[in-house]
Amino acid sequence: MELLEIKEAETFTPINVKFNSDFRGDGEYYEIKFEISKDDYNKNNLEYNEESYYDMLIECKYKETKDENTYICIRRVSEMYNEELFEKIRELDL
């Protein structure tokens, strides 16, 4: 949870972590998908976009509403944008 800047969340539920290569072949990224209550999201001061966007040169943080109390969050981390975080996720050996 620390890698996602979440200090405390009773409702944090990981959904999946996957590794992808850019379809152009010029980048790699990890995608982390998880559920979190809207209350825990706000308590941790998370700031995810409500619209999906994708750019290998930046880090993507996207959320969608699952129901009235829960978000599904997706965070993509590219090696080009945040090498330190990318390596920490790689070291988890998921």
C-alpha positions as CSV (number, residue, x, y, z in Angstrom):
1,M,0.0,0.0,0.0
2,E,2.9,2.3,0.6
3,L,3.8,2.2,-3.0
4,L,0.4,3.5,-3.8
5,E,0.7,6.3,-1.2
6,I,-1.9,4.7,1.0
7,K,-1.0,5.0,4.7
8,E,-4.0,3.3,6.1
9,A,-7.1,1.7,4.6
10,E,-9.3,-1.0,6.0
11,T,-11.0,-1.4,2.7
12,F,-8.0,-1.7,0.4
13,T,-8.4,-4.8,-1.8
14,P,-5.9,-5.5,-4.6
15,I,-7.4,-6.8,-7.8
16,N,-4.4,-7.4,-9.9
17,V,-0.9,-6.3,-10.9
18,K,0.3,-6.9,-14.4
19,F,3.3,-6.0,-16.5
20,N,2.9,-4.7,-20.0
21,S,5.2,-3.7,-22.8
22,D,4.1,-0.7,-24.9
23,F,2.6,-1.8,-28.2
24,R,5.2,0.5,-29.9
25,G,8.0,-1.4,-28.2
26,D,9.5,1.7,-26.6
27,G,8.4,1.3,-23.0
28,E,7.3,-0.9,-20.2
29,Y,4.8,-0.4,-17.4
30,Y,3.1,-2.0,-14.5
31,E,-0.6,-1.6,-14.0
32,I,-1.9,-2.0,-10.4
33,K,-5.7,-2.2,-10.0
34,F,-7.4,-2.1,-6.6
35,E,-10.6,-1.3,-4.8
36,I,-10.9,1.2,-2.0
37,S,-13.8,2.8,-0.2
38,K,-14.5,6.4,-1.0
39,D,-13.9,7.2,2.7
40,D,-10.5,5.6,2.7
41,Y,-9.7,7.2,-0.6
42,N,-10.4,10.7,0.9
43,K,-8.6,9.9,4.2
44,N,-5.4,9.2,2.3
45,N,-5.7,12.3,0.1
46,L,-5.5,10.2,-3.1
47,E,-5.8,12.2,-6.3
48,Y,-6.8,10.0,-9.2
49,N,-8.3,11.3,-12.5
50,E,-11.9,10.5,-13.3
51,E,-11.2,10.2,-17.0
52,S,-8.9,7.6,-18.5
53,Y,-5.9,8.8,-20.3
54,Y,-2.7,7.0,-21.4
55,D,0.7,8.3,-22.1
56,M,3.9,6.1,-21.6
57,L,5.9,9.2,-20.7
58,I,3.7,10.0,-17.6
59,E,2.2,8.2,-14.7
60,C,-1.5,7.4,-15.0
61,K,-3.8,7.4,-12.0
62,Y,-7.4,6.7,-12.9
63,K,-10.5,5.9,-10.8
64,E,-14.0,4.8,-11.6
65,T,-17.0,4.4,-9.4
66,K,-17.9,0.8,-8.6
67,D,-20.9,1.7,-6.4
68,E,-21.9,4.5,-4.1
69,N,-19.2,3.6,-1.5
70,T,-16.3,2.2,-3.6
71,Y,-13.8,3.2,-6.2
72,I,-11.9,1.0,-8.5
73,C,-8.5,2.6,-9.0
74,I,-5.9,1.9,-11.6
75,R,-2.3,3.1,-11.5
76,R,0.1,2.7,-14.3
77,V,3.8,3.2,-13.6
78,S,6.2,3.4,-16.5
79,E,10.0,3.0,-16.2
80,M,10.5,6.2,-18.2
81,Y,8.4,8.3,-15.8
82,N,9.2,6.9,-12.4
83,E,12.1,4.5,-12.5
84,E,12.4,4.2,-8.7
85,L,8.8,3.1,-8.2
86,F,8.9,0.9,-11.3
87,E,11.9,-1.0,-9.8
88,K,10.2,-1.3,-6.4
89,I,7.2,-3.0,-8.1
90,R,9.5,-5.2,-10.1
91,E,11.3,-6.3,-7.0
92,L,8.0,-7.5,-5.5
93,D,8.2,-10.4,-7.9
94,L,4.5,-10.5,-8.5
